[in-house]
């Protein structure tokens, strides 16, 4: 349930909105002037604001400016009537998250509300994520020498390698492994494994509760197994597949803030002595710090992905595309190699939005992105550049290769209807323009301009085609 502020001087219309929203478990608060609005925002936890555009446009957008000053994070949805002139409409829309045109139906209202609430939820989630990351980084300064070494990097692979190196220094054995929990499958994955059969083990997984490591993960308790022949928890399958002989095991869970993230396991201590409590204490001290370091690295990677990823489609965003293209072009110039750029603009997206609404339109954009992503592999890069536009950068690919890939993507988009998962069906096609360095362009701006021009030529000549820019 969300708390929604309705700002409208038409009392009857506002009460109608209250009735519709209450039917979908939303609580509404009414306001008719700026003073009431500011007071409500200050005193209550408002999740979304519905504002009459005619009221908002008065006094040079005075009301909207006060809304942003009072709480810039609350999403605002404008209801725009024909009374608002065209210039004021454009000014109102700029910088706002969403708008709906009066008169509108119940479903359109609810879709706009849900879009706004989803935006608020994502903002809060990102804020919590970044806040958690900052708190983790503050904790790093209190660690001892080992912890500082572990946290000298926020690269997950480097952290795991450092952990493995420290484990091998502290406890001499025949084999060491770090198993990370795959939360999607609830299995343990051998992320790092060293020793005689390390490479073979990396391709294997253990279910929760399976083997000694699985038992440690399930119970989140460390264990010493001095003789695997006398322990029912031991799983023989790995030895049978690799030809290795496991005689003794020590293992401890990797737990960060009460949540299991993996297991560290050591096999067959060197020398005559078996694993003992001292070994376990050393391992636990290290894994306590390691768990924090690993979780920090994971959070950092997640935050980094968020910074370069388009929220809707999961592709890279335009900012990352610009940086990637600049770097790729510099490399192409340096190595005297070609580089191609594909500019994709979808056909018929307005009809999809008009017919099914913006929410379904967003789902369609995501499905298009999935089809594009299925055809674009590193070192190539696909991004959503804005609206229904996608840009693909192809380092090292000439015009012929770019044309071939563009045609594959065009056919892939055209081949199947969209929104079938939602029990709907719509057809979308793509107009694609291509520019190549050094054939048609010598800079990033020229690449974009030439590819964009080629795309518009496709639009003007019937759409749903691929065209290489003229020289």
C-alpha positions, 0 to 999 in steps of 0.5 A, spaced: 500 500 500 502 506 498 500 513 500 499 518 494 498 525 495 493 528 490 493 535 488 487 538 484 482 544 485 477 540 482 474 536 488 469 531 485 475 529 480 480 528 486 475 524 490 474 520 484 481 518 484 481 517 491 476 512 490 479 508 484 486 508 488 483 505 494 480 500 490 487 498 489 489 498 496 492 505 496 491 511 501 490 518 498 491 525 501 488 531 498 491 538 497 488 544 493 494 549 494 501 550 495 501 551 502 497 544 504 502 540 499 508 543 503 505 541 510 503 534 508 510 532 505 513 535 511 509 531 516 507 525 512 511 519 508 508 520 501 510 515 496 507 519 490 504 525 488 499 526 482 498 533 480 494 537 476 498 540 470 494 547 470 495 548 477 502 546 477 504 551 471 502 557 474 507 562 477 512 559 473 512 552 475 512 555 483 508 549 485 513 544 482 519 547 484 517 547 492 515 540 491 522 538 489 525 543 494 521 539 499 523 532 497 526 531 490 525 523 491 518 523 491 516 521 483 511 526 480 505 524 475 502 530 472 495 530 469 495 534 463 488 537 460 487 541 454 487 547 457 494 547 458 497 550 452 503 547 448 509 551 451 507 550 458 506 542 457 513 541 454 516 545 460 512 541 465 514 535 462 521 536 462 525 533 468 518 530 470 518 522 471 511 521 468 505 524 465 498 522 463 493 526 459 486 528 461 481 525 460 484 518 462 481 511 464 482 507 471 487 503 468 492 508 465 492 512 472 494 505 475 499 504 470 502 511 471 502 510 479 505 503 479 511 506 474 512 512 479 512 507 485 517 502 482 521 508 480 521 510 488 522 503 490 529 502 485 531 509 488 530 507 495 534 500 493 540 504 490 540 508 496 540 502 501 545 499 497 550 505 496 549 506 504 551 499 505 557 499 501 559 506 504 558 502 511 562 496 509 568 501 507 568 505 513 569 498 517 575 496 513 579 502 517 578 498 523 581 491 521 588 488 522 594 487 518 591 481 514 584 485 513 587 491 510 591 486 505 584 483 504 581 489 503 586 492 498 582 491 492 574 491 491 575 486 485 572 480 487 577 475 483 583 479 486 580 478 493 578 471 492 586 470 490 588 473 496 584 469 501 586 463 498 594 465 498 593 467 506 589 460 507 595 456 503 600 460 508 597 459 514 595 452 513 599 447 509 595 442 506 594 438 499 588 442 496 584 448 498 578 451 495 573 456 496 566 455 494 561 460 493 553 460 494 549 460 488 543 463 491 539 462 484 540 454 485 542 454 492 548 450 490 556 451 492 560 452 486 568 451 486 570 459 485 577 458 487 581 451 487 588 449 488 592 443 488 593 437 484 586 436 482 584 444 482 582 445 475 577 438 475 574 440 481 572 447 478 567 445 474 563 441 479 557 443 484 555 441 491 548 441 493 546 444 500 547 439 505 551 434 500 558 432 503 562 436 508 562 443 505 555 442 504 554 440 511 558 446 513 553 451 509 547 448 511 548 448 518 553 454 518 558 451 523 565 449 522 568 442 522 574 438 523 574 431 519 580 427 522 578 421 518 573 421 512 573 414 512 569 414 519 564 420 517 558 419 514 558 426 511 563 425 506 561 425 499 565 420 495 563 423 488 568 428 487 574 423 489 571 418 484 571 423 478 578 426 479 582 420 482 584 424 488 584 421 495 581 425 501 583 423 508 581 429 512 578 435 512 577 442 515 572 447 513 568 453 515 563 457 513 563 464 510 558 468 513 557 476 512 552 479 517 548 473 518 548 471 511 552 465 508 556 467 502 560 460 501 565 455 504 572 455 505 575 447 505 582 445 506 584 437 504 589 433 507 594 437 512 601 436 510 605 432 515 604 427 521 599 431 525 592 432 523 587 438 523 586 441 530 583 446 533 589 451 532 588 450 525 580 451 525 581 458 529 586 460 524 582 459 519 576 462 522 580 468 524 581 469 516 574 467 514 571 472 518 575 478 515 575 474 508 567 474 508 567 482 509 572 483 504 568 478 499 561 481 500 564 488 500 567 486 493 560 483 491 557 490 493 562 494 489 561 490 483 553 490 484 554 498 485 558 499 479 554 495 474 548 499 477 552 505 475 553 503 467 546 499 466 540 501 464 535 499 469 529 497 464 533 493 459 539 490 463 543 493 457 549 498 458 546 505 458 548 511 454 553 514 459 557 507 458 556 507 451 559 514 450 565 512 454 566 505 451 566 508 444 571 513 445 576 508 448 574 503 443 576 508 437 582 510 440 584 503 440 582 502 433 586 508 431 592 506 435 592 499 432 590 501 425 583 497 426 576 498 423 570 499 428 563 499 426 557 502 430 550 500 429 544 505 431 537 502 432 531 505 432 525 501 433 519 502 428 511 502 431 513 503 438 508 509 439 503 504 437 505 499 442 504 504 447 498 507 445 495 500 444 497 497 451 500 502 455 507 505 457 508 499 462 507 494 456 511 498 452 517 498 457 516 490 457 517 490 450 523 494 450 526 489 455 524 483 450 527 487 444 534 488 448 534 481 450 534 479 443 539 484 441 543 481 447 543 474 445 546 476 438 552 481 441 558 478 445 564 481 447 568 485 445 562 488 442 557 492 446 550 493 446 546 499 450 540 502 450 541 509 448 534 512 450 527 511 449 526 506 443 534 507 441 539 502 441 547 503 440 551 497 438 559 498 438 563 493 434 571 494 435 575 490 430 569 489 425 569 492 418 562 494 414 561 487 411 561 484 418 557 490 421 552 489 416 551 481 417 550 482 424 545 488 423 541 484 419 541 478 424 539 483 429 533 486 424 531 479 423 531 476 430 527 482 432 522 481 426 521 474 427 517 473 433 511 477 436 512 481 443 509 481 449 506 473 448 508 472 456 503 477 458 498 474 453 498 479 448 501 480 441 505 485 437 509 486 432 516 490 432 521 492 427 527 495 427 531 501 422 538 500 423 543 505 420 551 503 420 557 507 420 564 505 420 571 507 422 575 509 417 571 508 411 565 513 413 567 517 420 573 519 423 571 521 430 565 518 435 561 524 433 561 522 426 560 515 427 554 517 431 552 522 426 553 518 420 549 512 423 543 516 425 543 519 418 543 512 415 537 510 420 533 516 418 534 514 411 531 507 412 525 510 416 524 515 410 524 509 405 519 504 408 523 502 415 525 495 417 531 495 413 539 495 414 543 501 411 550 503 411 552 510 411 554 513 405 561 515 405 
